[in-house]
């Protein structure tokens, strides 16, 4: 959020008048976007969409049979088939000894699917080998990591994307860069959810397991002269090129709510025009599965975890929380960065070679920072949020020489913090030595209406073991209502913070993670008043993680 000087007046002291307190509200009204070019109020209405990531599956999901259809379907469904909780199973003529590692293919006759086939981890052997010591417990197999540009899945080889070798991420969101021109498969020519649309060009197939009910969202971009469509399917059955089991189709986007747990397929298929020309080629695809009240956790690299939670009703309403936890003993760098003007955090992240980040402190209408920002010994801005209004309140700030030695302190206005080489200031303080208290300065709780109303929020914090936390709370869209600063302080404490600080919020709130969405934005920023990943605001500075 930025601060418009002409709209601001003095921040009141503890003995200030009601008029002074009103002036402080004007300063913080930047969280309500009064400083922004478009100052109209955006929608904060809640809706019933189920939006959250599921937890990573514990094992390789069960998959449909590889047996092709033996006879044409005589009565195709007139409407898209509804999702089913159960995965497809083998037809009666399929041998029972097919290896579990065989890649998935569509079932022949979904109507014969029993309801008893499990989707969870296969049962362990009934007995341990005799040579196994009684005191030695059987070791669990390591988690399966499928190909995925988001996180450690990027280290895995990319499958071909065919029926026998689908791209099967073990966690979501998935991000992939594909090219249907190089696909070796062109079997699915049309889909029952759009039977008159010719999709007889080559396709690339994806397969995933959703362990709980939720909402599916997908976004695809393709090159000029290329037309790739997205299809979501469950228990697909192909007969003479027509695929039954299509739940939804989209040219660039799909969003479907109310889906049950189970196995799903995603097809990126090439459209063919009436002249028979196939518009196959390069594309980028991302899709996610969002469930209620479950943390979804992704290991980005050694010592760095990205977590997301959609709360159906917590901290004052429905909330989307993004959390990055960093263990700096692995040698990562925490980098404050002055943007040198207005810049979005995804652009800034790429420009400095970082792989994750959040927005930083408050700023004026000219994108001049109003909080302390110091990077690698260079002082870019000082704490002036209060002094610009004639007050001398200290501001809570975080400083460090190395990111394994964080220091929290109240720093005066318009001065350098000479004892550290890196620092960032904010307002208000949220947690101090384990005590939740949203404070303007030591001992004085916040009093403005902006602090006591729901808004998108950004915060940083440290745990007792030195783990660093970056948090974004979405608001003003269907993805979440946002929080008060007191609720934010409680959230930070609940997440394990013993010290925490609020940064700029409102339309400025955002979080980015390299290759974990098409534009790297994993929060739902509100500046476009739309519940998607495309509403980032340009801000004055940010805080980033580098290798």
C-alpha positions in Angstrom: 0.0 0.0 0.0 1.2 3.5 -0.6 0.6 6.6 1.5 -0.7 9.8 -0.1 1.0 12.7 1.7 -1.8 15.2 1.0 -4.3 12.8 2.5 -2.4 12.2 5.7 -1.9 14.1 8.9 -0.3 13.5 12.2 -0.3 10.1 13.9 -1.7 10.6 17.3 0.2 9.9 20.5 -1.4 8.0 23.4 -2.9 11.3 24.7 -4.0 12.5 21.3 -7.5 13.9 20.5 -10.1 12.2 18.4 -9.1 14.5 15.6 -5.5 13.2 15.8 -6.7 9.7 15.8 -8.8 10.4 12.7 -5.6 11.6 11.0 -3.9 8.3 11.7 -6.7 6.5 10.1 -6.0 8.6 7.0 -2.4 7.4 6.9 -3.4 3.8 7.2 -6.3 4.2 4.8 -3.7 3.2 2.2 -4.7 -0.3 3.0 -8.1 0.7 1.7 -6.3 1.9 -1.5 -7.0 5.7 -1.1 -3.5 6.2 -2.4 -4.1 4.2 -5.5 -5.0 5.7 -8.9 -8.3 3.8 -8.8 -9.6 4.5 -5.3 -13.0 2.8 -5.7 -13.9 0.2 -3.1 -13.6 -3.3 -4.3 -15.9 -6.2 -3.5 -15.3 -8.1 -0.2 -18.4 -10.3 -0.5 -17.8 -13.9 0.4 -18.9 -16.8 -1.7 -19.3 -20.5 -1.4 -16.5 -21.6 -3.7 -14.3 -24.2 -2.2 -10.8 -23.0 -2.6 -7.7 -24.8 -1.1 -4.9 -27.0 -1.9 -5.0 -30.6 -0.6 -2.2 -32.2 1.3 0.3 -34.1 -0.8 -0.9 -37.7 -1.4 0.9 -40.2 0.7 1.5 -42.6 -2.2 1.2 -43.1 -5.9 -2.6 -42.9 -6.7 -4.4 -45.8 -8.2 -5.1 -45.4 -11.9 -7.6 -46.6 -14.5 -7.0 -49.7 -16.5 -4.8 -49.9 -19.6 -7.3 -52.1 -21.5 -8.7 -50.4 -24.6 -12.5 -50.3 -25.3 -13.6 -53.6 -26.8 -16.8 -52.4 -28.5 -18.3 -49.0 -29.2 -20.5 -47.3 -26.7 -24.1 -47.4 -28.0 -25.5 -44.6 -25.9 -23.1 -41.7 -25.3 -23.9 -39.4 -22.5 -25.8 -36.3 -23.5 -24.3 -34.3 -20.7 -20.8 -34.2 -19.1 -20.5 -37.1 -16.7 -20.3 -36.2 -13.0 -17.2 -36.8 -11.1 -16.9 -40.0 -9.1 -15.1 -40.7 -5.8 -14.0 -44.1 -7.0 -11.2 -44.7 -9.6 -11.8 -46.9 -12.6 -10.9 -50.6 -12.3 -10.0 -53.3 -14.7 -12.7 -55.1 -16.8 -13.5 -58.7 -15.9 -11.2 -60.0 -18.7 -8.2 -58.1 -17.4 -5.6 -60.3 -15.6 -5.3 -59.6 -11.9 -1.5 -59.6 -12.0 -0.9 -56.3 -13.8 2.0 -54.6 -12.0 1.0 -51.6 -9.9 3.7 -49.4 -11.5 2.1 -49.6 -15.0 1.0 -46.1 -16.1 -2.7 -45.4 -16.2 -5.1 -45.7 -19.1 -8.9 -45.1 -19.5 -11.3 -47.8 -18.4 -13.3 -49.8 -20.9 -16.7 -49.8 -19.1 -17.0 -47.4 -16.2 -20.4 -48.8 -15.4 -18.9 -51.9 -14.0 -16.6 -50.1 -11.6 -16.8 -51.5 -8.1 -16.9 -49.1 -5.2 -14.4 -50.9 -3.2 -11.0 -50.3 -4.9 -8.9 -48.2 -2.6 -7.0 -45.0 -3.7 -4.7 -45.0 -0.8 -1.2 -46.6 -0.3 -1.1 -50.4 -1.0 -1.2 -52.6 2.1 2.1 -53.7 3.5 3.1 -57.4 3.4 1.5 -59.6 6.0 4.8 -60.5 7.6 8.3 -59.2 7.7 11.2 -61.4 6.5 12.6 -63.6 9.2 16.0 -61.9 9.0 14.4 -58.6 10.1 15.4 -57.7 13.7 12.3 -57.5 15.9 13.5 -54.1 17.2 13.9 -52.6 13.7 10.6 -51.1 12.3 9.8 -51.6 8.7 10.9 -48.4 6.8 8.3 -46.5 4.8 9.1 -45.9 1.1 10.1 -42.4 0.3 7.3 -40.1 -1.0 6.8 -40.2 -4.7 7.9 -37.0 -6.4 6.4 -36.6 -9.9 7.5 -34.2 -12.6 6.4 -30.6 -11.8 8.2 -27.3 -12.5 6.9 -26.1 -9.1 9.3 -27.2 -6.3 11.5 -30.3 -6.1 9.4 -32.0 -8.8 11.4 -30.0 -11.4 14.3 -32.3 -10.7 12.3 -35.3 -12.0 12.3 -36.4 -15.6 9.3 -35.4 -17.6 7.0 -38.2 -18.8 5.9 -38.3 -22.4 2.3 -37.4 -21.6 0.6 -40.4 -23.3 -2.0 -42.9 -22.1 0.8 -45.3 -21.0 3.1 -42.5 -19.7 1.0 -39.6 -18.4 2.5 -36.7 -16.6 1.5 -37.5 -13.0 2.5 -34.9 -10.4 2.4 -36.1 -6.8 1.4 -32.7 -5.5 -0.3 -29.6 -6.8 -0.2 -27.0 -8.2 1.4 -28.3 -11.3 3.2 -26.1 -13.8 4.3 -27.6 -17.2 5.7 -26.3 -20.5 4.6 -28.6 -23.3 4.4 -28.9 -27.0 1.6 -31.0 -28.6 3.5 -30.9 -31.9 6.0 -33.3 -30.4 3.4 -35.6 -28.8 3.3 -39.2 -30.0 -0.4 -39.5 -29.3 -3.5 -38.4 -31.2 -6.2 -40.7 -30.0 -8.8 -38.5 -28.4 -10.6 -36.7 -31.2 -13.6 -35.2 -29.4 -15.1 -35.1 -25.9 -18.6 -35.6 -24.7 -18.6 -32.3 -22.9 -18.1 -30.6 -26.4 -18.9 -33.3 -29.0 -19.0 -31.0 -32.0 -15.6 -29.5 -31.4 -12.8 -31.2 -33.4 -9.9 -32.0 -31.1 -8.3 -34.6 -33.4 -4.9 -33.0 -33.2 -2.2 -34.4 -30.9 -2.8 -34.3 -27.1 -0.7 -34.4 -24.0 -2.3 -36.1 -20.9 -1.9 -35.5 -17.2 -3.1 -37.6 -14.3 -3.5 -36.8 -10.6 -5.2 -38.0 -7.4 -7.3 -35.7 -5.3 -7.4 -37.1 -1.7 -10.3 -34.9 -0.6 -13.2 -33.0 -2.2 -12.5 -29.5 -3.6 -12.3 -27.1 -6.5 -10.2 -27.6 -9.6 -8.7 -24.5 -11.4 -6.6 -24.5 -14.5 -5.0 -21.9 -16.7 -3.3 -22.3 -20.1 -1.5 -20.0 -22.4 -0.2 -20.9 -25.9 1.7 -19.3 -28.7 0.4 -17.3 -31.7 -1.1 -19.7 -34.2 -1.5 -22.4 -31.6 -4.9 -23.4 -30.1 -4.7 -25.8 -27.2 -7.8 -26.6 -25.1 -8.0 -27.9 -21.6 -10.3 -30.8 -20.6 -10.9 -32.2 -17.1 -12.0 -35.9 -17.0 -12.8 -38.7 -14.6 -12.9 -42.3 -15.6 -12.4 -41.5 -19.3 -13.6 -44.1 -21.9 -12.6 -43.6 -25.5 -14.7 -45.2 -28.2 -13.9 -44.5 -31.9 -12.1 -41.3 -30.9 -14.9 -39.9 -28.7 -14.1 -39.6 -25.0 -16.8 -40.1 -22.4 -16.2 -38.8 -18.8 -15.4 -35.2 -19.6 -16.4 -32.9 -16.7 -15.4 -29.5 -18.2 -13.6 -28.0 -21.2 -12.0 -24.6 -21.6 -10.0 -22.7 -24.2 -7.7 -21.0 -21.6 -9.3 -21.5 -18.2 -11.4 -24.0 -16.2 -12.8 -23.7 -12.7 -15.1 -26.5 -11.3 -16.3 -26.6 -7.7 -17.9 -29.3 -5.7 -15.7 -32.1 -7.0 -15.3 -35.4 -5.1 -12.1 -37.0 -4.1 -10.7 -39.4 -6.7 -8.5 -39.8 -9.8 -8.7 -37.3 -12.5 -7.2 -36.7 -16.0 -6.4 -33.5 -17.7 -6.0 -33.3 -21.5 -4.2 -30.5 -23.3 -5.5 -31.2 -26.8 -5.0 -29.5 -30.2 -8.0 -27.9 -31.9 -8.6 -28.7 -35.6 -10.5 -26.3 -37.9 -13.1 -27.1 -40.5 -10.3 -27.3 -43.2 -8.5 -30.0 -41.2 -5.6 -27.8 -40.0 -4.3 -28.8 -36.6 -3.3 -25.9 -34.3 -0.8 -27.9 -32.3 2.3 -26.3 -30.7 3.8 -24.9 -27.5 1.8 -24.1 -24.4 2.2 -23.5 -20.7 -0.3 -25.1 -18.3 -0.9 -24.8 -14.6 -3.6 -26.4 -12.5 -4.4 -26.6 -8.8 -6.8 -28.4 -6.4 -8.2 -26.4 -3.5 -9.8 -28.1 -0.5 -11.1 -26.6 2.8 -9.2 -26.5 6.1 -6.2 -28.6 5.0 -2.6 -27.4 4.7 -1.0 -28.1 1.4 2.8 -28.3 1.7 5.5 -28.2 -1.1 9.2 -28.4 -0.7 10.6 -25.7 -2.9 14.2 -26.6 -2.2 16.3 -27.8 0.8 15.2 -25.9 3.8 12.3 -24.0 2.2 8.7 -25.0 2.5 5.7 -23.3 0.9 2.3 -24.0 2.6 -1.2 -22.9 1.7 -4.4 -23.2 3.7 -8.0 -22.2 2.8 -9.9 -21.7 6.0 -13.7 -22.1 5.6 -14.3 -20.0 8.7 -11.4 -18.8 10.8 -10.0 -15.5 12.0 -13.2 -13.7 11.2 -14.3 -15.5 8.0 -13.1 -17.5 5.0 -9.3 -17.0 4.5 -6.6 -18.0 2.1 -3.2 -18.1 3.9 0.2 -18.5 2.1 3.2 -19.3 4.3 6.8 -19.7 3.4 9.1 -21.1 6.0 12.9 -20.9 5.6 15.7 -22.6 7.4 18.7 -20.4 6.7 21.2 -23.0 7.9 21.0 -24.3 4.3 22.7 -21.2 3.1 19.9 -19.3 1.5 20.0 -15.5 1.4 17.2 -13.1 2.6 17.4 -10.1 0.4 15.6 -6.8 0.9 15.3 -5.0 -2.4 14.5 -1.4 -3.3 12.6 -1.4 -6.6 13.8 2.1 -7.5 10.3 3.1 -8.4 7.0 1.1 -8.8 7.5 -2.5 -9.8 5.5 -5.7 -9.2 7.2 -8.3 -7.0 7.2 -11.1 -9.7 9.2 -8.8 -12.0 11.5 -7.8 -9.2 12.0 -11.4 -8.2 13.1 -12.4 -11.7 15.4 -9.3 -12.0 17.5 -10.2 -8.9 17.5 -14.0 -9.4 15.4 -14.8 -6.4 12.9 -17.8 -6.2 10.3 -16.4 -3.8 9.2 -13.2 -2.2 6.6 -10.8 -0.7 5.9 -7.1 -0.9 7.7 -4.9 1.6 6.9 -1.7 3.5 4.6 1.3 3.0 5.3 3.9 0.3 4.2 7.3 -0.9 2.3 8.1 -4.1 5.6 8.5 -5.9 6.7 5.0 -4.8 9.2 6.3 -2.3 9.5 3.9 0.7 8.3 5.1 4.1 9.9 2.4 6.2 13.4 1.3 7.0 15.0 -0.6 4.1 18.7 -1.6 4.1 20.4 -4.1 1.9 24.0 -5.4 2.0 25.1 -2.3 3.9 23.3 0.2 1.7 20.6 2.3 3.4 17.8 2.9 0.9 15.1 4.4 3.1 14.5 5.1 6.8 11.5 4.9 9.0 9.5 8.0 8.0 5.9 6.7 8.2 5.3 8.7 11.4 7.9 11.5 11.1 6.5 12.6 7.7 3.4 13.6 9.8 5.4 15.4 12.5 5.6 12.5 15.0 8.6 10.8 16.5 7.3 7.3 17.2 9.7 4.5 16.8 8.9 1.7 14.4 9.4 -2.0 15.0 12.1 -3.3 12.6 13.9 -6.5 11.7 17.7 -6.4 11.2 20.4 -9.0 10.4 24.0 -9.4 9.2 23.4 -13.0 8.3 20.0 -14.6 8.2 20.9 -16.9 11.0 21.2 -13.9 13.4 17.9 -11.9 13.3 17.5 -8.9 15.6 14.2 -7.2 16.5 14.2 -3.6 17.7 12.3 -0.4 17.8 14.1 2.1 15.5 13.8 5.9 15.6 12.5 7.9 12.7 14.9 9.0 10.0 18.0 7.2 11.3 20.2 4.3 10.1 20.4 1.1 12.0 24.2 1.1 12.1 24.6 -2.3 13.7 23.2 -4.4 10.9 23.8 -4.7 7.1 20.2 -5.6 6.3 16.9 -4.3 7.7 13.2 -3.8 7.0 10.7 -1.8 9.0 6.9 -1.9 9.2 3.8 -1.1 11.2 2.3 -2.2 13.5 4.3 -4.7 15.6 2.2 -7.9 15.9 4.0 -10.3 18.3 6.7 -9.5 20.8 8.5 -12.2 22.7 5.6 -14.5 22.2 2.9 -12.0 23.3 0.3 -11.0 20.7 -0.2 -7.2 20.7 -0.8 -5.0 17.6 1.2 -2.0 18.7 1.9 1.4 17.1 4.8 1.9 19.5 5.8 0.0 22.7 2.8 -0.3 25.0 0.3 1.5 22.6 -2.2 -0.7 20.8 -3.5 0.3 17.4 -6.6 2.4 17.3 -7.4 3.2 13.7 -10.4 1.8 11.8 -8.1 0.3 9.2 -6.3 -1.8 11.8 -9.7 -3.0 13.2 -11.3 -3.9 9.8 -10.6 -6.8 7.5 -8.0 -6.2 4.8 -5.4 -8.2 2.9 -2.2 -8.4 5.0 1.5 -9.2 4.7 3.6 -10.2 7.6 7.0 -11.5 8.6 8.0 -13.4 11.7 10.6 -15.6 13.4 10.2 -18.8 15.4 12.1 -19.8 18.5 14.3 -22.1 16.5 15.3 -19.3 14.1 12.9 -20.3 11.3 11.9 -17.3 9.2 8.3 -16.9 8.1 6.7 -14.9 5.2 2.9 -14.7 5.3 0.2 -13.3 3.0 -3.5 -13.2 3.8 -5.8 -12.6 0.9 -8.8 -10.4 1.1 -11.4 -8.3 -0.8 -12.3 -11.2 -3.1 -14.1 -14.5 -2.9 -10.7 -16.1 -1.9 -10.9 -14.5 1.5 -12.2 -11.6 3.6 -8.8 -10.6 5.1 -8.0 -9.9 8.7 -7.6 -7.1 11.3 -4.0 -6.6 12.5 -5.0 -8.2 15.9 -6.3 -11.3 14.1 -3.1 -11.3 12.0 -1.0 -11.2 15.2 -2.9 -14.2 16.5 -2.4 -16.0 13.2 1.3 -15.4 13.4 1.5 -16.7 17.0 -0.6 -19.8 16.0 1.9 -20.4 13.2 4.7 -20.4 15.7 6.1 -16.9 15.6 7.6 -15.5 18.8 8.2 -12.1 17.0 6.2 -10.7 14.1 5.7 -7.5 12.1 3.0 -6.2 9.7 4.2 -4.9 6.4 2.2 -3.1 3.7 -1.2 -4.6 3.0 -4.4 -4.0 1.1 -3.9 -4.0 -2.6 -0.1 -4.3 -2.1 -0.3 -7.7 -0.5 1.2 -10.4 -2.7 3.4 -13.5 -2.6 5.4 -15.0 -5.5 7.1 -18.4 -5.9 9.1 -19.3 -9.0 7.2 -21.5 -11.4 4.4 -22.3 -9.0 1.8 -20.6 -11.3 2.1 -19.3 -14.8 3.0 -15.8 -13.6 4.7 -17.1 -10.4 2.0 -15.4 -8.2 0.6 -17.9 -5.6 -1.5 -15.5 -3.6 -4.8 -13.9 -4.8 -4.0 -10.2 -5.0 -6.9 -7.9 -4.9 -6.0 -5.0 -7.1 -8.0 -6.3 -10.0 -11.0 -7.1 -7.8 -10.9 -10.7 -9.2 -10.2 -13.9 -7.3 -7.3 -15.0 -9.4 -3.5 -14.7 -9.4 -3.4 -11.7 -11.7 -4.0 -8.6 -9.5 -0.5 -7.6 -8.3 0.1 -4.0 -7.6 3.4 -2.3 -8.3 5.1 -1.5 -5.0 8.3 0.3 -3.8 10.2 -2.6 -2.4 10.0 -6.3 -1.4 11.7 -9.1 0.6 13.1 -12.0 -1.4 14.7 -15.4 -1.0 17.8 -16.3 -3.1 19.9 -19.4 -3.3 
